[in-house]
Amino acid sequence: MHIIRALSAILLITPAIAACSPAPSHSPSPTTVVEQRASMEPEPRGDSRLQSAMMRAHNEARAKVGAPKLVWNAELEKDAATYAASLARTGNFAHDPQQERSPRQGENLWMGTRDAYAYGEMAGAWVDEDRYFKRGLFPDSSTTGIWGDVAHYTQIIWPTSQRIGCATASNGRDDYLVCRYSPAGNIVGRDPLRG
């Protein structure tokens, strides 16, 4: 049995302060999924594999809604790596408060059993939230009525986000994936398909 958790990056910005540093909102509780895996072989790893898988998953999802492609950014990757290492070290699965960062970066988090998931599966858990997505102004973008059910996906497809950087880190039990986005998406009162 393998467990994965995902926590969406919700940097809620009111339209009046959209150009300013976004104010963090109350993040939803992590979604927990329990899966049975057929193989216990470790999944292949490496920076180039991670970058390729993240770019493919993100840009395929964006293409389906007409959003422009994201480009990889080394600074966002560095910031993601720093925070992924912190998550692995502390085991505290929560968003980075980014108190010293202006402007704030968008952030998606994922956690799962060490070496059990391919990078594409990690990003796929976020993209699969599209099944709950509905057209509407954020955060009223979920058919379930719970914005956290689509928040990873809406950050992925947010059309004004232009850059991405992702990194993973592990401890003895779990893998942690952090993706950072700039400019941040999930802005309150805006359409996730128009920004």
N, C-alpha and C positions, 0 to 999 in steps of 0.2 A: 504494500500500500504506500503510495506517495502522496504527499500533501503539497498543494500549491496555494499561495496567497497572492492576491494582487491588491494594490492600493493605488487609487487614482490620484493624479496630481490635479488638485483643484485650487487654482489660484484665482479666486473670484475678484473681479474688478468691476466696480460700478462704472457706468459710462462716464460719469462726471470726473472720475480720476483715472481714466484709462491710460492717459499718458504718464501718470505717476507710478510709483512703485505699487504693485498690486497688494491688496490686503488679503492675507490668508483666511480661508473659511474653516468651518468645522469639517474635517475630513471624515468620510464614512468609515465604519469599521471595515477591516480587511475582509474581502470575500475569501472564504475557504472552500476548496474543492478537494475531494479525496478521489484519487484515481488508482486503478489497478494497472500495472504495466506488465507487458508480456516478457520483456527482457530486462535484465539487471546490468547489461553492459553499459559502461559510461558513454555518454554522448561526446562526439568530437568537440574540442574546444580550440580557442585561439582568437586573437584580436581581429584578424582578417575575416574569419568565419562569422564572428559576431557582427562586424560592420556590414558584411554582405547580407546576412539574414535580417538585420534590422532595417536596412535600406529597402530590401525587397518587400518585406511585410508592410512597412509604412507607406511606401510609394504605390504599391498595388492598391491598398485601401484608399489612398488619396485619389488615385486615378479613377476609381469607381464613382467618386462623387464630384469629379472635375476640379479637385484642388491641385495646385502646382506641386511639383516634386520637392521634397526636402533635400538639402545637401548636408553632408557630414561635416562636423565642426570639431576641430581638435580641442578647443577650449572647453566646449560643452562636454566632450568625452572626458577630459581631465577632471572637471567638476563632478561628473557622474562617478568616476572612479574613486574619487576622494570620499564621496558619500556612500558608495557601495561598500568600501572597506570599513567605514564606520558602522554600517548596518551589520556586516558580518562579525565585526569585533564585539559589538554590544548585544546583538540579537534583538535590538529594539526596532521593530518593523513599523516605522512611522515616517511621515514626510519631514524633509529638511526644512526647518523654519526659515532659512535663508535670511536671517535678521540683518546680516551685514551686506546683503546683495541688493543692488538697485541698478537696473530693474530686475525683478525676480524672474527666474526661469520656470517654464512649465516642467512638470516632473511626473513620470509614471514609474511605479515600483512594482516589482514582482519578486516572490520568494517561493522556493520549492525544494524538494529533496535533492541533495547534492548529487550531481552527475547523472540525474535521471531524465532530464529534459533537454531536448535540442533547442537551440536558440530560436528557431522558427516556431516551436511550440510555445515558448515563453511569450513572444510577441503575438502569437495567434490567440492566446487567452484574452489579450486586450482587444484585438480586432474582432473577435467573436461577439463582443458586446454590441456589434451592429444589429443583431437580431432584436434588441430592445430599443434601438434608436428611432425617434420620431422627429419630424420637422417641428421646430418650435424654438423660441428664444431660450438660451441657456439660463437657468438649469432645468427648464421645463422641456427636456429633450428625451425623456424616457417613457416608453409605453407602460412601465411598471409604476411610474410616479416617483421613483427613487433615482435621483440624478447620479448617484454613485454607480448605478448599474450600467451607465454609458460613458462615464467620465474619462476612462482611458481612451476609448474610441474617439470621443469628441476632441480630445487633445491631439490624437493622431491625425485626424482629418481637418483640424482647424486651419483654414486657408491662409491666414496671415502668418502662421508659424512658417519660418523659412529654413531653419537650421536644426540639426539634431546631433547629439552625441550620447553614446551609451557605453556602459561598462558593467562588468560583473565582478563579484567577489564571493568567496566561500568561507564557511567555517567548517567544523567537523561534521555538521549535519545538513546544512542548507546552502543553496546558491541564492544570491541576491542579484537582481538586475535593476539598474537605474538607467532611465533615459531622461535626458534633459532637452528642452525645446526653447527656441528663441525666435521671435517673441513668443511669450506664453500665450496659450489659448484658454478656453473655458472662461470667457469673460461674461459676467452676469448681464443679461439683457441683450445679448448679441446672438445672432443666428450662427450655429456651428458650421453651416455650409457657406456663409458669406463673411464671417469674421466680424 
